[in-house]
């Protein structure tokens, strides 16, 4: 069964954890010094927040799957949307090792479909950091490296 994924960049992690814990009537299932995640069953959603210097607001949306067959199905769906798809195999991001497919919708919102393989002790590495971008321009590792529709800014 698939789970809807939402990731929001926040300016105050502690205040945001307090707010979302009250909103969801549940404590986060993962808490790090820069990240928190709620794996909710009602509604069935993987809701994550991070305080890593990104512009506050919606970072990206996605669909978390439970196995490689569901991931292949999501890849086919993304390919059918006629936008470029970025493949990430065994990638480290958001304290997890995952296989992922990324695209960017016509509004410029990044979408990921992913299967989590296991947890890891670090957030991950930014692809932007590998390009020697200034620290102020370094984004989260959780972003497509390609697939941006022409003339549409990527928001994550």
Contact map, one row per residue, 1 for C-alpha under 8 A:
111000000000000000000000000000000000000000000000000000000000000011000000000000000000000000000000000000000000000000000000000000000000000000000000000000000000
111100000000000000000000000000000000000000000000000000000000001111000100000000000000000000000000000000000000000000000000000000000000000000000000000000000000
111110000000000000000000000000000000000000011100000000000000001110000000000000000000000000000000000000000000000000000000000000000000000000000000000000000000
011111000000000000000000000000000000000000011100000000000000111100000000000000000000000000000000000000000000000000000000000000000000000000000000000000000000
001111100000000000000000000000000000000000001111000000000000111100000000000000000000000000000000000000000000000000000000000000000000000000000000000000000000
000111110000000000000000000000000000000000001111000000000111110000000000000000000000000000000000000000000000000000000000000000000000000000000000000000000000
000011111000000000000000000000000000000000000011110000000111100000000000000000000000000000000000000000000000000000000000000000000000000000000000000000000000
000001111100000000000000000000000000000000000001110000011111000000000000000000000000000000000000000000000000000000000000000000000000000000000000000000000000
000000111110000000000000000000000000000000000000111101111110000000000000000000000000000000000000000000000000000000000000000000000000000000000000000000000000
000000011111100100000000000000000000000000000000111001111000000000000000000000000000000000000000000000000000000000000000000000000000000000000000000000000000
000000001111100000000000000000000000000000000000001010010000000000000000000000000000000000000000000000000000000000000000000000000000000000000000000000000000
000000000111111100000000000000000000000000000000001000000000000000000000000000000000000000000000000000000000000000000000000000000000000000000000000000000000
000000000111111110000000000000000110000000000000111000000000000000000000000000000000000000000000000000000000000000000000000000000000000000000000000000000000
000000000001111111000000000000000000000000000000000000000000000000000000000000000000000000000000000000000000000000000000000000000000000000000000000000000000
000000000001111111100000000000000000000000000000000000000000000000000000000000000000000000000000000000000000000000000000000000000000000000000000000000000000
000000000101111111110000000000000000000000000000000000000000000000000000000000000000000000000000000000000000000000000000000000000000000000000000000000000000
000000000000111111111000000100000001000000000000000000000000000000000000000000000000000000000000000000000000000000000000000000000000000000000000000000000000
000000000000011111111100000000000000000000000000000000000000000000000000000000000000000000000000000000000000000000000000000000000000000000000000000000000000
000000000000001111111110000000000000000000000000000000000000000000000000000000000000000000000000000000000000000000000000000000000000000000000000000000000000
000000000000000111111111000000000000000000000000000000000000000000000000000000000000000000000000000000000000000000000000000000000000000000000000000000000000
000000000000000011111111111100000000000000000000000000000000000000000000000000000000000000000000000000000000000000000000000000000000000000000000000000000000
000000000000000001111111110000000000000000000000000000000000000000000000000000000000000000000000000000000000000000000000000000000000000000000000000000000000
000000000000000000111111110000000000000000000000000000000000000000000000000000000000000000000000000000000000000000000000000000000000000000000000000000000000
000000000000000000011111110000000000000000000000000000000000000000000000000000000000000000000000000000000000000000000000000000000000000000000000000000000000
000000000000000000001111111000000000000000000000000000000000000000000000000000000000000000000000000000000000000000000000000000000000000000000000000000000000
000000000000000000001111111100000000010000000000000000000000000000000000000000000000000000000000000000000000000000000000000000000000000000000000000000000000
000000000000000000001000111110000000010000000000000000000000000000000000000000000000000000000000000000000000000000000000000000000000000000000000000000000000
000000000000000010001000011111100001111000000000000000000000000000000000000000000000000000000000000000000000000000000000000000000000000000000000000000000000
000000000000000000000000001111100001111000000000000000000000000000000000000000000000000000000000000000000000000000000000000000000000000000000000000000000000
000000000000000000000000000111110011110000000000000000000000000000000000000000000000000000000000000000000000000000000000000000000000000000000000000000000000
000000000000000000000000000111111111100000000000000000000000000000000000000000000000000000000000000000000000000000000000000000000000000000000000000000000000
000000000000000000000000000001111111000000000000000000000000000000000000000000000000000000000000000000000000000000000000000000000000000000000000000000000000
000000000000000000000000000000111110000000000000000000000000000000000000000000000000000000000000000000000000000000000000000000000000000000000000000000000000
000000000000100000000000000000111111000000000000011100000000000000000000000000000000000000000000000000000000000000000000000000000000000000000000000000000000
000000000000100000000000000001111111100000000001111000000000000000000000000000000000000000000100000000000000000000000000000000000000000000000000000000000000
000000000000000010000000000111110111110000000001110000000000000000000000000000000000000000000000000000000000000000000000000000000000000000000000000000000000
000000000000000000000000000111100011111000000111100000000000000000000000000000000000000000000000000000000000000000000000000000000000000000000000000000000000
000000000000000000000000011111000001111100001111000000000000000000000000000000000000000000000000000000000000000000000000000000000000000000000000000000000000
000000000000000000000000000110000000111110011110000000000000000000000000000000000000000000000000000000000000000000000000000000000000000000000000000000000000
000000000000000000000000000000000000011111111110000000000000000000000000000000000000000000000000000000000000000000000000000000000000000000000000000000000000
000000000000000000000000000000000000001111111000000000000000000000000000000000000000000000000000000000000000000000000000000000000000000000000000000000000000
000000000000000000000000000000000000000111111000000000000000000000000000000000000000000000000000000000000000000000000000000000000000000000000000000000000000
000000000000000000000000000000000000000111111000000000000000000000000000000000000000000000000000000000000000000000000000000000000000000000000000000000000000
001100000000000000000000000000000000001111111100000000000000000000000000000000000000000000000000000000000000000000000000000000000000000000000000000000000000
001111000000000000000000000000000000011111111110000000000000000000000000000000000000000000000000000000000000000000000000000000000000000000000000000000000000
001111000000000000000000000000000000111100011111000000000000000100000000000000000000000000000000000000000000000000000000000000000000000000000000000000000000
000011100000000000000000000000000000111100001111100000000000000000000000000000000000000000000000000000000000000000000000000000000000000000000000000000000000
000011110000000000000000000000000011110000000111110000000000000000000000000000000000000000000000000000000000000000000000000000000000000000000000000000000000
000000111100100000000000000000000011100000000011111000000000000000000000000000000000000000000000000000000000000000000000000000000000000000000000000000000000
000000111100100000000000000000000111000000000001111100000000000000000000000000000000000000000000000000000000000000000000000000000000000000000000000000000000
000000001111100000000000000000000110000000000000111111000000000000000000000000000000000000000000000000000000000000000000000000000000000000000000000000000000
000000001000000000000000000000000100000000000000011111000000000000000000000000000000000000000000000000000000000000000000000000000000000000010000000000000000
000000000010000000000000000000000000000000000000001111100000000000000000000000000000000000000000000000000000000000000000000000000000000100100000000000000000
000000001100000000000000000000000000000000000000001111110000000000000000000000000000000000000000000000000000000000000000000000000000000000110000000000000000
000000001100000000000000000000000000000000000000000011111000000000000000000000000000000000000000000000000000000000000000000000000000000000000000000000000000
000000011110000000000000000000000000000000000000000001111110000000000000000000000000000000000000000000000000000000000000000000000000000000000000000000000000
000000011100000000000000000000000000000000000000000000111110000000000000000000000000000000000000000000000000000000000000000000000000000000000000000000000000
000001111000000000000000000000000000000000000000000000011111100000000000000000000000000000000000000000000000000000000000000000000000000000000000000000000011
000001111000000000000000000000000000000000000000000000011111100000000000000000000000000000000000000000000000110000000000000000000000000000000000000000000011
000001110000000000000000000000000000000000000000000000000111110000000000000000000000000000000000000000000000111100000000000000000000000000000010000000000011
000111100000000000000000000000000000000000000000000000000111111000000000000000000000000000000000000000000000111100000000000000000000000000000000000000000000
000111000000000000000000000000000000000000000000000000000001111100000000000000000000000000000000000000000000001111000000000000000000000000000000000000000000
011110000000000000000000000000000000000000000000000000000000111110000000000000000000000000000000000000000000000111000000000000000000000000000000000000000000
011110000000000000000000000000000000000000000100000000000000011111000000000000000000000000000000000000000000000011110000000000000000000000000000000000000000
111000000000000000000000000000000000000000000000000000000000001111110110000000000000000000000000000000000000000011110000000000000000000000000000000000000000
110000000000000000000000000000000000000000000000000000000000000111110110000000000000000000000000000000000000000000110000000000000000000000000000000000000000
000000000000000000000000000000000000000000000000000000000000000011111110000000000000000000000000000000000000000000100000000000000000000000000000000000000000
000000000000000000000000000000000000000000000000000000000000000011111111000000000000000000000000000000000000000000100000000000000000000000000000000000000000
000000000000000000000000000000000000000000000000000000000000000000111111100000000000000000000000000000000000000000000000000000000000000000000000000000000000
010000000000000000000000000000000000000000000000000000000000000011111111110000000000000000000000000000000000000000000000000000000000000000000000000000000000
000000000000000000000000000000000000000000000000000000000000000011111111111000000000000000000000000100000000000011100000000000000000000000000000000000000000
000000000000000000000000000000000000000000000000000000000000000000011111111100000000000000000000000000000000000000000000000000000000000000000000000000000000
000000000000000000000000000000000000000000000000000000000000000000001111111110000000000000000000000000000000000000000000000000000000000000000000000000000000
000000000000000000000000000000000000000000000000000000000000000000000111111111000000000000000000000000000000000010000000000000000000000000000000000000000000
000000000000000000000000000000000000000000000000000000000000000000000011111111100000000000000000000010000000000010000000000000000000000000000000000000000000
000000000000000000000000000000000000000000000000000000000000000000000001111111110000000000000000000000000000000000000000000000000000000000000000000000000000
000000000000000000000000000000000000000000000000000000000000000000000000111111111000000000000000000000000000000000000000000000000000000000000000000000000000
000000000000000000000000000000000000000000000000000000000000000000000000011111111110100000000000000000100000000000000000000000000000000000000000000000000000
000000000000000000000000000000000000000000000000000000000000000000000000001111111111100000000000000000000000000000000000000000000000000000000000000000000000
000000000000000000000000000000000000000000000000000000000000000000000000000111111110000000000000000000000000000000000000000000000000000000000000000000000000
000000000000000000000000000000000000000000000000000000000000000000000000000011111110000000000000000000000000000000000000000000000000000000000000000000000000
000000000000000000000000000000000000000000000000000000000000000000000000000001111111000000000000000000000000000000000000000000000000000000000000000000000000
000000000000000000000000000000000000000000000000000000000000000000000000000001111111100000000000000000111000000000000000000000000000000000000000001010000000
000000000000000000000000000000000000000000000000000000000000000000000000000000100111110000000000000000110000000000000000000000000000000000000000011110000000
000000000000000000000000000000000000000000000000000000000000000000000000000001100011111000000000000011100000000000000000000000000000000000000000011000000000
000000000000000000000000000000000000000000000000000000000000000000000000000000000001111100000000000011100000000000000000000000000000000000000001111000000000
000000000000000000000000000000000000000000000000000000000000000000000000000000000000111110000000001111000000000000000000000000000000000000000000000000000000
000000000000000000000000000000000000000000000000000000000000000000000000000000000000011111100000001111000000000000000000000000000000000000000000000000000000
000000000000000000000000000000000000000000000000000000000000000000000000000000000000001111100000011100000000000000000000000000000000000000000000000000000000
000000000000000000000000000000000000000000000000000000000000000000000000000000000000000111110000111000000000000000001000000000000000000000000000000000000000
000000000000000000000000000000000000000000000000000000000000000000000000000000000000000111111000111100000000000000000000000000000000000000000000000000000000
000000000000000000000000000000000000000000000000000000000000000000000000000000000000000001111111110000000000000000000001001110000000000000001000000000000000
000000000000000000000000000000000000000000000000000000000000000000000000000000000000000000111111110000000000000000000000011110000000000000001100000000000000
000000000000000000000000000000000010000000000000000000000000000000000000000000000000000000011111000000000000000000000000011100000000000000001100000000000000
000000000000000000000000000000000000000000000000000000000000000000000000000000000000000000011111100000000000000000000011111100000000000000000000000000000000
000000000000000000000000000000000000000000000000000000000000000000000000000000000000000000011111110000000000000000011111111100000000000000000000000000000000
000000000000000000000000000000000000000000000000000000000000000000000000000000000000000001111011111000000000000000011111000000000000000000000000000000000000
000000000000000000000000000000000000000000000000000000000000000000000000000000000000000011111001111100000000000001111100000000000000000000000000000000000000
000000000000000000000000000000000000000000000000000000000000000000000000000000000000001111100000111110000000000001111000000000000000000000000000000000000000
000000000000000000000000000000000000000000000000000000000000000000000010000000000000001110100000011111000000000111100000000000000000000000000000000000000000
000000000000000000000000000000000000000000000000000000000000000000000000001000000000111100000000001111100000000111000000000000000000000000000000000000000000
000000000000000000000000000000000000000000000000000000000000000000000000000000000000111100000000000111110000011110000000000000000000000000000011001000000000
000000000000000000000000000000000000000000000000000000000000000000000000000001000011110000000000000011111000011100000000000000000000000000000001011100000000
000000000000000000000000000000000000000000000000000000000000000000000000000000000011000000000000000001111111111000000000000000000000000000000001001110000100
000000000000000000000000000000000000000000000000000000000000000000000000000000000010000000000000000000111111111000000000000000000000000000000000000010000000
000000000000000000000000000000000000000000000000000000000000000000000000000000000000000000000000000000011111100000000000000000000000000000000000000010010000
000000000000000000000000000000000000000000000000000000000000000000000000000000000000000000000000000000011111100000000000000000000000000000000000000000010000
000000000000000000000000000000000000000000000000000000000000000000000000000000000000000000000000000000011111110000000000000000000000000000000000000110011110
000000000000000000000000000000000000000000000000000000000011100000000000000000000000000000000000000000011111111000000000000000000000000000000000000000000111
000000000000000000000000000000000000000000000000000000000011100000000000000000000000000000000000000001111001111100000000000000000000000000000011000000000111
000000000000000000000000000000000000000000000000000000000001110000000000000000000000000000000000000001111000111110000000000000000000000000000000000000000000
000000000000000000000000000000000000000000000000000000000001111000000000000000000000000000000000000111100000011111000000000000000000000000000000000000000000
000000000000000000000000000000000000000000000000000000000000011110000010011000000000000000000000000111000000001111100000000000000000000000000000000000000000
000000000000000000000000000000000000000000000000000000000000011110000010000000000000000000000000011110000000000111110000000000000000000000000000000000000000
000000000000000000000000000000000000000000000000000000000000000111110010000000000000000000000000011100000000000011111000000000000000000000000000000000000000
000000000000000000000000000000000000000000000000000000000000000111000000000000000000000000000001111000000000000001111110000000000000000000000000000000000000
000000000000000000000000000000000000000000000000000000000000000000000000000000000000000001000001111000000000000000111110000000000000000000000000000000000000
000000000000000000000000000000000000000000000000000000000000000000000000000000000000000000000001110000000000000000011111000000000000000000000000000000000000
000000000000000000000000000000000000000000000000000000000000000000000000000000000000000000000011100000000000000000011111100000000000000000000000000000000000
000000000000000000000000000000000000000000000000000000000000000000000000000000000000000000010011100000000000000000000111111000000000000000000000000000000000
000000000000000000000000000000000000000000000000000000000000000000000000000000000000000000000011000000000000000000000011111000000000000000000000000000000000
000000000000000000000000000000000000000000000000000000000000000000000000000000000000000000001111000000000000000000000001111100000000000000000000000000000000
000000000000000000000000000000000000000000000000000000000000000000000000000000000000000000011111000000000000000000000001111110000000000000000000000000000000
000000000000000000000000000000000000000000000000000000000000000000000000000000000000000000011111000000000000000000000000011111000000000000001000000000000000
000000000000000000000000000000000000000000000000000000000000000000000000000000000000000000011000000000000000000000000000001111101000000000011000000000000000
000000000000000000000000000000000000000000000000000000000000000000000000000000000000000000000000000000000000000000000000000111111100000001111100000000000000
000000000000000000000000000000000000000000000000000000000000000000000000000000000000000000000000000000000000000000000000000011111110000000111000100000000000
000000000000000000000000000000000000000000000000000000000000000000000000000000000000000000000000000000000000000000000000000001111111100011101000000000000000
000000000000000000000000000000000000000000000000000000000000000000000000000000000000000000000000000000000000000000000000000011111111111001100000000000000000
000000000000000000000000000000000000000000000000000000000000000000000000000000000000000000000000000000000000000000000000000001111111100000000000000000000000
000000000000000000000000000000000000000000000000000000000000000000000000000000000000000000000000000000000000000000000000000000111111100000000000000000000000
000000000000000000000000000000000000000000000000000000000000000000000000000000000000000000000000000000000000000000000000000000011111110000000000000000000000
000000000000000000000000000000000000000000000000000000000000000000000000000000000000000000000000000000000000000000000000000000011111111011000000000000000000
000000000000000000000000000000000000000000000000000000000000000000000000000000000000000000000000000000000000000000000000000000001001111111000000000000000000
000000000000000000000000000000000000000000000000000000000000000000000000000000000000000000000000000000000000000000000000000000001000111111000000000000000000
000000000000000000000000000000000000000000000000000010000000000000000000000000000000000000000000000000000000000000000000000000000000011111000000000000000000
000000000000000000000000000000000000000000000000000000000000000000000000000000000000000000000000000000000000000000000000000000010000111111100000000000000000
000000000000000000000000000000000000000000000000000000000000000000000000000000000000000000000000000000000000000000000000000001011000111111110000000000000000
000000000000000000000000000000000000000000000000000011000000000000000000000000000000000000000000000000000000000000000000000001111000000011111010000000000001
000000000000000000000000000000000000000000000000000101000000000000000000000000000000000000000000000000000000000000000000000011100000000001111110000000000001
000000000000000000000000000000000000000000000000000000000000000000000000000000000000000000011100000000000000000000000000000111110000000000111110000000000000
000000000000000000000000000000000000000000000000000000000000000000000000000000000000000000001100000000000000000000000000000001000000000000011111000000000000
000000000000000000000000000000000000000000000000000000000001000000000000000000000000000000000000000001000000010000000000000000000000000000111111100000000001
000000000000000000000000000000000000000000000000000000000000000000000000000000000000010000000000000001110000010000000000000000000000000000000111111000000000
000000000000000000000000000000000000000000000000000000000000000000000000000000000000010000000000000000000000000000000000000000100000000000000011111000000000
000000000000000000000000000000000000000000000000000000000000000000000000000000000001110000000000000000100000000000000000000000000000000000000001111100000000
000000000000000000000000000000000000000000000000000000000000000000000000000000000011110000000000000001110000000000000000000000000000000000000001111110000000
000000000000000000000000000000000000000000000000000000000000000000000000000000000001000000000000000000110001000000000000000000000000000000000000011111011100
000000000000000000000000000000000000000000000000000000000000000000000000000000000011000000000000000000011101000000000000000000000000000000000000001111110000
000000000000000000000000000000000000000000000000000000000000000000000000000000000000000000000000000000000000000000000000000000000000000000000000000111110000
000000000000000000000000000000000000000000000000000000000000000000000000000000000000000000000000000000000000000000000000000000000000000000000000000011111000
000000000000000000000000000000000000000000000000000000000000000000000000000000000000000000000000000000000111000000000000000000000000000000000000000111111100
000000000000000000000000000000000000000000000000000000000000000000000000000000000000000000000000000000000001000000000000000000000000000000000000000100111110
000000000000000000000000000000000000000000000000000000000000000000000000000000000000000000000000000000010001110000000000000000000000000000000000000100011111
000000000000000000000000000000000000000000000000000000000111000000000000000000000000000000000000000000000001110000000000000000000000000000000000000000001111
000000000000000000000000000000000000000000000000000000000111000000000000000000000000000000000000000000000000110000000000000000000000000000110010000000000111
